[in-house]
Amino acid sequence: MNSISRLLKKLQIFFGRQNFDHELQEEMAFHMEQKAHALQDRGMTADEAQHAAKREFGNDTYLSDRSRDVVGLWFETTLQDFRFALRQLRKNPGFAFTAVFILALGLCASVSIFAFVDATLIKPLPYQSPKRLVGVYEATPQCPLCNLSYPDYLDYKKMNKSFSSLDVYQKNSMMLNGAEGAESTNVARISDGFFRTLGVAPILGRDFYSGEDLLSAPRTTMLSYAGWQKRYGGRADVVGQTVTLDEHPVTIIAVLPKDFHFAPAEPAEFWVALHAEGGCDIRRSCHGLYGVARLKDGITIQAATDDAKSVAMQLAQMYPASNTGQGAAVADLASTIVGNISPILLMLLAGAALLLLIGGVNIASLLLVRSESRKREIAIRNALGAARIRLVRQFITEGLMLVIAGTAVGLLGSYWMMRILLGLIPVDVLAQMPFLHGLGLNPRVLAFAAGIAALAVALFSITPTLRLSAPDVRGGLAEGSRGSAGNTWRRVGSKLVVFELAIAVVLLVTAGLLGKSLYLLLHVNLGLQPENLATLQVSAPKSSYPKDPDVIALTRKVMSEILQLPGVKSVGMSTNLPVDGWGNTSWFRVIGRPWHGEHYEVAERDVSPDYFNALGSKLIRGRQFNENEDGSKPAVVIINQAMAREYFPGEDPIGKQLTYISHDVKPIEIVGIVEDIKEGQPDSENRSAMYMPLNQSPSRYVCLAVRTTQDERAIFPALNSAIHQIDRGLVMISPATMTQIIHDSPSAYIHRSSAWLIGGFAVTALLLGVVGLYGVVAYSVSQRTREIGVRIAIGAQRNSVYRLVLKEAGHLVFIGVGVGLILAVSASTAMKAVLFGVRAWDPATLAAVAIVLSMAALAASFIPARRAASVDPVEALRAE
């Protein structure tokens, strides 16, 4: 009740302000009159008593302000401060616009990048107790986080002591038969407890029953929310309907939540029960599944890793032919979801923070200059009795207004910048990053922006406050009257400029290294000629081509028809395209060599005879495949140079024989060596690979490589028409040029986006640093006008004035660039994991940055130097 009464009293006083002011003046006049009478009684004259009473009471305005504060009218003076601050900023629109723009720029960059960091690294995964979820892998020296085989998964599930549940998933594609024909769709094959392990429940329908992933159970699937909306219009009666996947009827049993995502299997429309039905699924040596497990209470990741390794050792003893030398690994699920983009995002956030820091330094510099020019105003207000706290509050108010405007503009800019950055991500790459869906100004991002704004308010308030001198009114008035700020700003401003230039060097070097990495990445030797090379994936239904001879006849027919198209030079087929991934590996041994169960792992590709010619790859030694080398002929293989170096050092591999370690000994003769083709990402090392004749292991799913004599993009309509003329049941997937595949590969995209963003930050930092240097030099020249005028009057040459000014600027540039290069080498060393083909201390990049920044800075300094050299000594002395 007391607080309410006080509030009502303050409101009554506020709305009755005129009465309050009148009563206050009467009260003060009464007390002053009483004091004067008392002094007259002591023998003073009336005039002396009046003056003495006024001196004792003090400044009327100050007393009135203090009285209003005491009774609770501080918010009235705050409104006055805001109105005064607004008038001050309106009188200086250039300063206000510059400060708001720089703050908005830095905040826009920082908030935008933080939104990506938040969505990727901070936002909790949409699962129950996500920190208890881990990825489970098998491990070999070549593959530390490798997928599981189905038999090994069953044994890990049964033998482990650390997981309350363990399930598997596999990203795949299937042929979907609909009213408009067959098409390819993305699916995830999962074990029956997958969603129970994650703690995700469907919003419609039911979860898989225990055992529903077995071959003996009916085929069932869950729909993703996006797939439900896209294919069924969000109808509730979708549960119980049947869809045909890979020519099998599959019953829809549920719809998943809208916010559910699982990046390693995205973009999956159908989440189907596993049904291990043969081939790779049942071979212990074939690894095609990834594990996800929930830790038991009290079990750490390290304890689970030790337990998994123990299981791996037992399996190696039980199954030496397939599991010798095979270990295990456990990692938190978040690292599996995010992949390897964490260092890139943190580097970008650091770059944005440096840009924001430079912006803050620039604004602090502007505020210092402005506070120097306002020393006369502050001195007058001090003389009139303004309290120091009131002056401080005025600076806080002005800083707050600048920050409010800058934050509003910055948040608006960050919203659009997020949209632009999302739009720059290739569609296929974005589909594999579902955690970016809904990216925007969520509460965490807004809290981050509020933190930046709070720091900015503190900086903008403290900076001019520090320039408040002690209440030396006479000195302040004298200095203000002369319009001189002394040497203070020159000393402080020069240090700030050195700081800005050093940070600009760090960002420029980082951008230079990333740009050079991107260039080297895009020009790395891929072992093929990407120009005029079109690619297309083709899938054939099993019902139409049930046997190997049928598949072989189809592939020959397709290649024959495509070769007849105008502008087609050659055609090749493979089970995997280059620059896709090193997966689909096989284990082998060399016949005639001692073997003790070692696992020699290489990527395996089944290719047509003209495949290497179509790619533009060179056969180093030996021969190509023949068209008649089918299953009835002896098995042959072509290996790459990396495999020759790794497994046949110092000897000729041609004529040597290999065999799979999981089968009966079946000789496979090496007939050729081809140059290394980049089977993994462009930034990966060349690893061992072998190429088998497609006719010896025919596939209903193949990738076409079509070499053209014209623009490869123009061939796709003709390819589509030619293939459909052969069989309208053939499904064509992902038409793309090889140049586009390389350009949009995950590694190229990450390097490109990083280079562009850091490059943008660096250019902005360069401009701000150069502008800051210009401001310091120009201000220094303005303060030394009389000195320069005197020098010219007594005979100094214009060239000496140029040297005087440029020497001062050069000194700052030298220190800033030197410190920046030292910091840049340290920063580059820390980010060497994201560089490709370039050293962290690349001399060419460091030298180029030093030269560019120095030239730009000195060019900016030339303008005030020219102005100084043009000073008229008569006018300079007269103005002084």
Secondary structure, 3 states (H helix, E strand, C coil): CHHHHHHHHHHHHHHCHHHHHHHHHHHHHHHHHHHHHHHHHCCCCHHHHHHHHHHHHCCHHHHHHHHHHHHCCHHHHHHHHHHHHHHHHHHCHHHHHHHHHHHHHHHHHHHHHHHHHHHHHHCCCCCCCHHHEEEEEEECCCCCCECECHHHHHHHHHHCCCEEEEEEEEEEEEEEEECCEEEEEEEEEECCCHHHHHCCCCCEECCCCCCCCCCCCCCEEEECHHHHHHHHCCCHHHCCCEEEECCEEEEEEEECCCCCCCHHHCCCCEEEECCCCCHHHHCCCCCCEEEEEEECCCCCHHHHHHHHHHHHHHHHHHCHHHHCCCEEEEEEHHHHHHCCCHHHHHHHHHHHHHHHHHHHHHHHHHHHHHHHHCHHHHHHHHHCCCCHHHHHHHHHHHHHHHHHHHHHHHHHHHHHHHHHHHHHCCHHHHHCCHHHCCCCCCHHHHHHHHHHHHHHHHHHHHHHHHCCCCCCHHHHHHHHHHCCCCCHHHHHHHHHHHHHHHHHHHHHHHHHHHHHHHHHHHCCCCCCCCCCEEEEEEECCCCCCCCHHHHHHHHHHHHHHHHCCCCEEEEEEECCCCCCCCCCEEEEEECCCCCCCCCEEEEEEEECCCHHHHHCCCEEEECCCCCCCCCCCCCEEEEEHHHHHHHCCCCCCCCCEEEECCCCCCCEEEEEEECCCCCCCCCCCCCCEEEEEHHHCCCCEEEEEEEECCCHHHHHHHHHHHHHHHCCCCEEEEEEEHHHHHHCCHHHHHHHHHHHHHHHHHHHHHHHHHHHHHHHHHHHHHHCHHHHHHHHHCCCCHHHHHHHHHHHHHHHHHHHHHHHHHHHHHHHHHCHHHCCCCCCCCHHHHHHHHHHHHHHHHHHHHHHHHHHHCCCHHHHHHHC
